[in-house]
Amino acid sequence: MKHNFGAGPGILPHEVLKQAAEAVVNFNGIGLSVLEISHRSSEFEAVLDEAVKLVKELFSVPDGYSVLFLQGGASTQFAMVPYNLLPQTGKAAYVESGVWANKALKEAKYFGEVEVIATSKESNFTYIPKDYSVPSDAAYLHLTSNNTIYGTQLHEFPASSVPVICDMSSDIFSRKVNVADFGLIYAGAQKNMGPAGVTLVIIKDDILGKADRKIPAMFNYQTQIEGGSMYNTPPVFAILVSMLTLRWLKAKGGVEAIEKENDAKAAALYTEIDRNPLFKGVSAVEDRSKMNVCFVVENPEHEKPFLKLCDEKGIVGIKGHRSVGGFRASIYNALPITSVHVLIETMQEFVEKNK
Ligand SMILES: *Cc1c(COP(=O)(O)O)cnc(C)c1O
């Protein structure tokens, strides 16, 4: 068994992988693969219906919201959000808390005026910008809830009089969120919810219809809502595996239960980073992510030997993003706390070896 700390596509529950493998060969005992049946068959419609139902249940999605499973990743949402929500003569407010936020706001510039109301770019995004006010004439405020590369996370969402749009790709379903506070939530599935190839969108229906432009069908939330995520052939396999992962989460006790586990995993790891003389954290303490724990070695010569020791212990995916360096332990929902303990023991063993 490997201890998979990879940043994304990330770890999935082992039992989900087994169920998915079986569904590829013989889905629900029907003698056919899930990959070779119609997406409009009753078998697949049941999968999509259950996936939507689980999202609503796990996140207590209020009435007046639609749940969509779309293609194109979170990066397509960077464009689809302003395409649908930013009027040509309007403006949108963005908080630039990392590279993903930066990519999102660049896409928005194709559609209207963009006001970057706060940024932490000057410090290479080591903290979450907080002191700003949201212009009341903005069409929406765009936030990124967790920044995978720098290991920062928005622990408190700001108050806003305009609809809040949030990219939750790397912490969706890791903690409780009050969906009613948002106009739209989107997340590429491949970090905390399922495999690559599907993107979850939770959208408040009444924020639509205000952008004064024609929108091609596939990029139009309204078409996707009316088609029930089946305007065209949906990514059936990615939706199935996401549904199975959400089922797994529900069986574990839902978001509240996983949040407690995630808190315990993050606390244990940060405690070791702060205690261990050879390692140190990189992001502002109050903004530390509970999903991506980034840290570095005090002595650069320790980097390679530590990676080697991790490799020997079956710890994989721990090398930091190339723009930051060091290490990044992604501790998504499916990563068991026992893997975190193995990493902590490995860090302690490394100190002993380097005394
Ligand atoms: C990983 C990630 C993305 C990229 O998503 P794609 O599905 O690859 O387009 C976007 N935003 C955030 C916050 C991410 O963590």
PDBQT file of the ligand as one rigid body, heavy atoms in Angstrom, charges set to zero:
ROOT
HETATM    1  C1  LIG A 401      -6.735  22.028  -9.438  1.00  0.00    +0.000 C 
HETATM    2  C2  LIG A 401      -7.471  23.308  -9.447  1.00  0.00    +0.000 A 
HETATM    3  C3  LIG A 401      -7.962  23.867 -10.644  1.00  0.00    +0.000 A 
HETATM    4  C4  LIG A 401      -7.743  23.242 -12.000  1.00  0.00    +0.000 C 
HETATM    5  O1  LIG A 401      -8.843  22.529 -12.356  1.00  0.00    +0.000 OA
HETATM    6  P1  LIG A 401      -8.989  21.796 -13.781  1.00  0.00    +0.000 P 
HETATM    7  O2  LIG A 401     -10.146  20.902 -13.495  1.00  0.00    +0.000 OA
HETATM    8  O3  LIG A 401      -7.718  21.089 -14.072  1.00  0.00    +0.000 OA
HETATM    9  O4  LIG A 401      -9.321  22.826 -14.798  1.00  0.00    +0.000 OA
HETATM   10  C5  LIG A 401      -8.670  25.056 -10.548  1.00  0.00    +0.000 A 
HETATM   11  N1  LIG A 401      -8.877  25.672  -9.377  1.00  0.00    +0.000 NA
HETATM   12  C6  LIG A 401      -8.395  25.162  -8.205  1.00  0.00    +0.000 A 
HETATM   13  C7  LIG A 401      -8.658  25.883  -6.936  1.00  0.00    +0.000 C 
HETATM   14  C8  LIG A 401      -7.692  23.966  -8.215  1.00  0.00    +0.000 A 
HETATM   15  O5  LIG A 401      -7.228  23.483  -7.061  1.00  0.00    +0.000 OA
ENDROOT
TORSDOF 0
